[in-house]
Amino acid sequence: MNIGENIRRIRIEKHMTQKELGEKLGGISQQQIGRWENGDKNPKIETVIKIARALGVPVSYLNDSLGWLKEPKYMPLEKKLEQIGYTLGENEDGYLWINYPDGTLEVTMDELSSLESDTDSYLTFKLEELKKKNAKDFRPYKK
């Protein structure tokens, strides 16, 4: 599914009209919402984040082709952060931020991408460490 189809599907699941979604987005027209849903236009990344917030879903539910937002085989960065009490967002100027328990930190897409990569690298490191620690229980595949 493309981003427009996902917006429409989730909006309908939430029993929300295009007009109501537009109002939650600060006065975006019903026609503009329709253009996105029909695939005539795609919203900017900043707008995708606002749409996700308005629909109450992670950004990755709307679009899985944005690099760090991509829905990987496992959980995307946004879900990982939410599990440990952090959230992603953006301010009125379109700047991305991470909401910490005690404040917010403005970040760039490159920093989020790096965080995703570092998270995956650390998990790989910890898995290898676990394998070494429990070597007697490790069963290699036969070649």
C-alpha positions as CSV (number, residue, x, y, z in Angstrom):
1,M,0.0,0.0,0.0
2,N,1.2,3.5,-0.7
3,I,1.0,6.4,1.8
4,G,-2.3,7.7,0.5
5,E,-4.0,4.3,0.8
6,N,-2.6,4.0,4.3
7,I,-3.9,7.4,5.3
8,R,-7.4,6.5,4.0
9,R,-7.4,3.1,5.6
10,I,-6.4,4.3,9.0
11,R,-8.6,7.4,8.8
12,I,-11.6,5.2,8.1
13,E,-10.6,2.7,10.9
14,K,-10.6,5.7,13.2
15,H,-14.1,6.8,12.0
16,M,-12.7,10.2,10.9
17,T,-13.8,12.1,7.8
18,Q,-11.3,13.9,5.5
19,K,-12.6,17.2,6.8
20,E,-12.0,16.2,10.5
21,L,-8.5,15.0,9.6
22,G,-7.8,18.3,7.9
23,E,-9.0,20.3,10.9
24,K,-6.7,18.2,13.2
25,L,-3.9,19.2,10.8
26,G,-4.5,22.9,11.3
27,G,-6.9,23.6,8.5
28,I,-5.7,21.5,5.6
29,S,-8.5,21.2,3.1
30,Q,-10.6,18.1,2.5
31,Q,-9.5,18.4,-1.2
32,Q,-5.8,18.2,-0.2
33,I,-6.5,15.1,2.0
34,G,-8.3,13.6,-1.0
35,R,-5.3,14.3,-3.3
36,W,-3.0,12.5,-0.8
37,E,-5.4,9.5,-0.4
38,N,-5.8,9.2,-4.2
39,G,-2.1,9.3,-4.8
40,D,-2.2,12.5,-6.8
41,K,0.2,14.1,-4.4
42,N,2.4,13.0,-1.5
43,P,2.7,14.9,1.8
44,K,6.1,16.2,2.9
45,I,7.8,14.2,5.7
46,E,6.9,16.9,8.2
47,T,3.3,16.6,7.2
48,V,3.4,12.8,7.4
49,I,4.5,13.1,11.0
50,K,1.6,15.5,11.7
51,I,-0.8,13.1,10.0
52,A,0.4,10.1,12.1
53,R,0.0,12.2,15.3
54,A,-3.5,13.2,14.2
55,L,-4.4,9.6,13.5
56,G,-2.7,8.3,16.7
57,V,-0.4,5.9,14.9
58,P,3.4,5.5,14.5
59,V,4.7,7.2,11.3
60,S,5.8,3.9,10.0
61,Y,2.1,2.8,9.7
62,L,1.7,5.4,7.0
63,N,4.9,5.2,5.1
64,D,7.5,2.4,5.0
65,S,9.7,3.9,2.4
66,L,11.4,6.8,4.2
67,G,14.7,5.2,5.3
68,W,14.7,5.4,9.1
69,L,11.0,5.2,9.2
70,K,10.9,2.1,7.1
71,E,9.2,-0.9,8.7
72,P,12.0,-3.4,9.0
73,K,11.8,-7.1,9.7
74,Y,11.7,-6.1,13.4
75,M,10.3,-3.0,15.1
76,P,11.1,0.5,13.6
77,L,13.0,3.1,15.6
78,E,9.8,4.9,16.5
79,K,8.4,1.8,18.2
80,K,11.7,1.0,20.0
81,L,11.7,4.6,21.4
82,E,8.1,4.4,22.5
83,Q,8.8,1.1,24.4
84,I,11.4,2.9,26.5
85,G,9.3,6.0,27.1
86,Y,10.5,8.3,24.3
87,T,8.5,9.7,21.3
88,L,9.3,11.3,18.0
89,G,7.6,14.5,17.0
90,E,8.1,17.9,15.3
91,N,7.5,21.5,16.1
92,E,5.5,24.1,14.2
93,D,8.6,25.0,12.1
94,G,9.0,21.4,10.9
95,Y,12.0,20.5,13.0
96,L,12.1,16.9,14.3
97,W,12.6,16.2,18.0
98,I,12.8,13.4,20.5
99,N,10.6,13.8,23.5
100,Y,12.6,12.8,26.6
101,P,11.0,12.2,30.0
102,D,12.5,15.6,31.1
103,G,12.4,17.7,27.9
104,T,12.8,17.6,24.1
105,L,15.9,17.4,21.8
106,E,15.8,18.7,18.3
107,V,17.4,16.2,15.9
108,T,18.0,15.8,12.1
109,M,17.0,13.0,9.8
110,D,20.7,12.0,9.6
111,E,20.9,11.8,13.4
112,L,17.8,9.6,13.5
113,S,19.2,7.4,10.8
114,S,22.5,7.1,12.7
115,L,20.5,6.2,15.9
116,E,18.7,3.5,14.0
117,S,22.0,2.1,12.7
118,D,23.7,2.3,16.1
119,T,20.7,0.5,17.7
120,D,20.9,-2.3,15.2
121,S,24.7,-2.6,15.6
122,Y,24.5,-2.7,19.4
123,L,21.8,-5.4,19.3
124,T,24.0,-7.5,16.9
125,F,27.0,-7.0,19.3
126,K,24.8,-8.1,22.4
127,L,23.6,-11.1,20.5
128,E,27.1,-12.2,19.7
129,E,28.1,-11.6,23.3
130,L,25.2,-13.8,24.4
131,K,26.2,-16.5,22.0
132,K,29.7,-16.6,23.4
133,K,28.5,-16.6,27.0
134,N,26.3,-19.6,26.2
135,A,28.5,-21.4,23.7
136,K,27.6,-24.8,25.1
137,D,24.0,-24.2,24.1
138,F,24.8,-22.9,20.6
139,R,24.0,-25.3,17.8
140,P,25.5,-24.3,14.4
141,Y,23.7,-25.1,11.2
142,K,25.1,-28.1,9.3
143,K,26.8,-27.2,6.0
